Each structure stands twice: as structure tokens, then as C-alpha cells.
């Protein structure tokens, strides 16, 4: 499966940018396009994010679904989700037929930026099948927790999509942690970031697509970009056969990970 | 605490190399010296490793203890441990007074190289205090499992020592996974590798000391080296205060990690 990762700011016409990008990605052969965290509204926009929040089948979702149908591509995008009184930091995956395939709510909220606005999600593994691959969803800070990616690997995720809003000086997350995740948990990982300044935040780009071998297949710089990469099920099988980390785990030794509530003493 | 990491082959006189290295490290101000996996005998030496195996208080341990006492440095070294009929891939930590502080048996055995010789250990967290820091022990393949390092972080390990025998073409483990571990679990990590050819294996060096910020404080190349680095408790505290991954975990979402026995479906 050919995928595209959009790296750039939300800007004043995010849906227009989605339309332009999806057209360009589809022309390049992409069958799935990933946009950054909270792309449809912007991330660091204060309390506006609460009034802009929409249900999973809201106006924005329908506009994205029309673009998916028109170009026959799957689209994953970050947005603020409203569900009654609660607002979630969410990412939705729309299929190439416009169907809403999966909706994930960020489980690991990041500092005051997230906690003052959002309710945390309660399911770490949300998946859907796209072109025969099991696609999983996480958001930004989630991927810094190896447990979250491991849970996906154990549930069979082949390709993990991670919309993000990573700022400087945390480039080490994009450059080091994200490739480590793909290798240690033997899955493909696509990480889609913002660029430029938004309020007090300066996003660092550095979006990437990483193979389960740890090889970085595509890498953005600090400027806007459209990354293209091929997700190869045969390579995934071969890598898992050689790198047997999932089978070599010792789960009986990991009980503290699922029970320990706090930080180190 | 000043530490030193010895990168090099076991050679024909490993204890002689330990003596020379500890002298040089102590002269440089080191208070703890780390040697690679199975350093006292060599790693890829076939069934000889079984006949060379010794108990925790064997001849080799006593020789290392004398060097520790003489130079007033702690020493961690990999060796084959015999306990009755069982042989373990082990690392022992000797204190600056010659006391045997901790002995760890590799829990994640690597392929046929390990499995044909060794019994797996059953405790993932083994620690001892050295100069006020809680020092933990893992070996080689163990560190590729984020669960093992996380278990140490949750148990309060400040400095994780990882003797290894990493071969080409797995440089990504040393270059990417090891720095990711230090950052994601907020601890110092010292990774000590062999160099050169041993039987059919070509070791890749790339030993390192990484800070909890993810910064690589010292890095070996492919040749023999003695790395020196400073372990700073104040930096550790500051990094943990800023990077709150341990407190931000969602253990109630990680139950699959402690119960799931096999690979992905």
C-alpha cells in the first residue's frame, strides 16, 4: 500500500489544504493520507478548540469523507471530537469509500496543553483494515509510551498512524523514539507533524515513515512536505520472522507495568 | 559518579585486560567500570562456555573483587554463571570494597546462541546501591524490550548497566533503541559492547552512555575504546521533573503486556 504523510500547519483553510493534499497524494499513487494532530482546527488555539469540536459524523467528517470517496483514498486526520459534554483529542480514519472506519481518542494527555481541554480516551488499541493491512491509531505523546505501541503490536497492528504536534526542542522523539518503536514492536509507523509557529509553540516537522526493520523510509525536515512511502506486507512478514521480539517477550515478568500507578520512588 | 565503559574483545587474557582497564579508568577518576557481556570468557566460544562457568563467588569473581578493592572502584562484568546443573548468562556487580553487590541472569535469551547454552533468568529487576545511586543490571537482548527497562524505572533504577555482545548489522539497537530507552524511562544507561571478530560474529562496538534527556554523553566507534561519562543525580532529578513519562503512564490500559503470551496474530 502506498501512503502519504502531510507535514504542515493547519492554516486558515484546513479543509482546503486537505483537498489540495489529497489530490496531490492520489496523483502520486497514495492510497492512504495521514494528517497531523488536530489538523482541522489547529492545536494550540486556546478555548476555541472546545467550540470547534464536532461529533465523529460532523460537518468536517462529512467533508473529509467526500474527498476520500472522490479520490478513492483513505484519510486519517486529527480533530477535536465532541461527545456530549466531553471533548476528546481524536483522530478519525475514513475509508476510500467514505466510510468512517475508526475513531481514536488520545489516551496519554500531554501536560496542561491537553489536560485543560480534553477528556482522556480509555481504549489504547483502535484499528481498522485498509487494503488488507490492519491500521492502528495513536496520537503524539501516546507514541512516547512503548506500552501503547506494544499493545498495538500484540493486537496485530501492521501500520500505526500517529498524527502529532511535536514542538522544538523535542526532536529526539521524532528522530529516535519513533524509529525505535517500529523496530522493537515490528510494525510500520507513520508520524505526521505540524510545522511553523502556532501561538507560543514552534513545531519541529521531522515527520517520518519507518519500516519494522527500523529503516526510515521517508523523513521530513522543518519545512512543509508531503512524504511518500510504500508499506510492503512481504517485508513486514520477513522482518517479523527475523526479529522475533514479539515471540521472545516474557510477559510473566512484566506485571509491574500493568499495575504500577506512579513514578519511580 | 564518574563511570567508565570498556569496549573491546575478551581476548586470551580477559582478567589481565580487566586489570589494565580498571587501573586506567581509576586513574581517570572513574568510580565504576562496566565490561561487556560474557567478558571474562568470550561469548561465541561454543560449548567451552559451559566448562568455564563459575559460581558467583568463583575464582574469577574473587580476582575481580581484588581489583575493585585495590582501585576502590565498582566493577560490573559479564560471565557464565554456574549454579548446580544450570548455566546462566550473567553479569555481576562488585562494590568498591570488593563485596558482591548484585548478580543478574539474562532473562531474554537471544536465539540459538543463547538458548543452546543458557537457562533463562527469572528476575528482570536486580539492583544495588553504589555511591547513593540505584544501579540496575540487564544484558544485551534484554534492553531491546522496553518492558525490561520500564520495570527498572518503576523500581527506581537510576543507572542501568547493560553489558552486551551486539553484532553487525544490528547497529540500530545501539544507535536508536538504547538512547530511546534512556529517554522514555528517564534513567541513565551505559551499554558496553565487544569489538572485532569472534568465530562467525563481528561485533559492532557503538558502546554508549546516555542521559535521561536522551543525550548521548559518550559513544564508541567500531574500535576498542574506554568511554568516560558523568552520572549526575541533579540532572536526573531535573530531567524526571520535566519529562513526566513515568507519572503519565496509564497502567490500567497495559494489561495485555503482562498477559499476552505470543506474537501478533
Interface residues (C-beta under 8 A of the other chain):
Chain A: X107 X108 X109 X110 X111 X120 X122 X123 X124 X125 X141 X144 X145 X146 X147 X148 X150 X151 X153 X154 X155 X156 X157 X172 X176 X177 X179 X180 X181 X183 X184 X186 X214 X240 X244 X245 X246 X247 X248 X249 X250 X251 X252 X253 X254 X255 X256 X257 X258 X259 X260 X261 X262 X263 X264 X265
Chain B: X107 X108 X109 X110 X111 X120 X122 X123 X124 X141 X144 X145 X146 X147 X148 X150 X151 X153 X154 X155 X156 X157 X172 X176 X177 X179 X180 X181 X183 X184 X186 X214 X240 X244 X245 X246 X247 X248 X249 X250 X251 X252 X253 X254 X255 X256 X257 X258 X259 X260 X261 X262 X263 X264 X265
